[in-house]
Amino acid sequence: MKPSRLGHVAICVEDIDRAVTFYQGLGMEVAWHDKDWAYVKAGEDGLALLSPNYEQAGPHFGFVFSDRAEVDTAYARLKADGVFVTEIHEHRDGTASFYGKDPDGNWFEYLYEPASVAATPAAV
């Protein structure tokens, strides 16, 4: 169970459109823009912008895996070890993820990102 990289950090923002415009001004590219969240990228790394209405998760950091079996194995091991984890969620772009909490209550995400998705700008 070894992530290939720390893929993104997610922060809360008051206004998605305003935040997207700001981060575009810093040179980041928009990979996804929805009404309640957006995802901007600097190279392979991303910043998820979460609106106050976003219900899936709050501020967190995401570890990326290129092998789905590793995410499933990590999920089972963390759950067996008593770590708080959410159910695995299949995303519409072919990725899959789950959230967990570290011993201090910080949220993290384990995200399976297949090579085909990682190569496109819409990967989140």
Secondary structure, 3 states (H helix, E strand, C coil): CCCCEEEEEEEECCCHHHHHHHHHHCCCEEEEECCCEEEEEECCEEEEEECCCCCCCCCEEEEEECCHHHHHHHHHHHHHCCCCECCCEECCCCCEEEEEECCCCCEEEEEECCHHHHCCCCCC
